[in-house]
Structure formats: C-alpha cells, structure tokens
Amino acid sequence: VAGSLDADEVHAWLIDLDAPAPGDRPPTEYLSDDEHARAARFRFDDHRRHFATARGLMRWLLAHYTGGDPTALRFVHGPAGKPALEATAASADLAFNLSHSGGRALLGVARGMAIGVDIESVRSVPESESIAASLFAAAEVKGTGVRERAFWFNHRWLGWARIWGWRPEHWEPGGSLVHLLS
C-alpha cells in the first residue's frame, strides 16, 4: 500500500467509498470519538457512510506513511481549519489533504510541502445558468460555455466548477492550488 514518500513526491489516492475497504478492519473502527460524532450529524445515510469511510481510510493510509496505528493519529487544525497531523518524529514533515464528493474521495499526501486537493462529482445542475450569472463576471460566464454551448454529456457543471475552483479566493492562505480534473 502506501509507504515511503520522498520530499519531491506527491501521492494522490482516488478512493471509491462504496467499494470493499482494504485492510483487516472496517475503516470506521479507526475513527476518533470526534469523527464519529461528526459523521452522526449527517442527515443522509450515504453522506454519513461516505464521510466515515473517507476519514477511516485516510487514517489507514496515513498510518502507513508514519508507521503508526491509525487510531493513534492525532490532528491539529490551522487558522483556516485545515487539519494536519500532530507533529511526531514520523509525521513532522508529512502533509495531507482530503476531499470527498459523491461516492469518491481524493487524498493527497506530500512530504515537506503543503498540499491541497479537491474532487467534485460531475452532475447536472439545471439552474447552472442563473447560478453562474449571479456569481461570475460576464467574461467568466462566457468562458464556461454555459450560455454558448452545452457540453456533449449535457453537464454545465464542469465549466462552472473549473471557474469556481480556480478563483483565487478559494485558495488556501499562503498555499498554492493544484487541481486534478478528470
């Protein structure tokens, strides 16, 4: 699975949250009490299950990088709320970021540098024209194809999401933005 990670490497894990989990335990067994409480606050079962699975598998993978126990990992939060591993000898320079949407999650892991990832489910948004018109400048809307053409798969969301993700106000303070679009 995971393991060594050099300072000039980034590992990106695309996770199917509905697939059978790797390892000898269900991912939810790795969660802290706080993570269980956060999962319980989700209204829909799928959302609750996806959150818990994503967090559990994140802990499982990070433990492979640190050589520790997934349940022993402790997290701290930066000024903007971004989680980081509590510094130990094994995790001092390890950075990660987790994003999940729909039934997929994306976990980015790096050493010695900050990392940010984002994943969004492509879905049909019937009101995308009015949303785009209210949030973006006319030049941005024109570039999405929202008004000029429909994408061959009839999803306007992709153009909308590209602009939204690339806007500087969505970047993390002091960080940079890397997008993996598929």
Secondary structure, 3 states (H helix, E strand, C coil): CCCCCCCCCEEEEEEECCCCCCCCCCHHHHCCHHHHHHHHCCCCHHHHHHHHHHHHHHHHHHHHHHCCCHHHCCEEECCCCCEEECCCCCCCCEEEEEEEECCEEEEEEEECCCCCCCCCCCCCCCCHHHHHHHHCCHHHHHHHCCCCCCCCCCCCHHHHHHHHHHCHHHCCCCCCCCCCCC
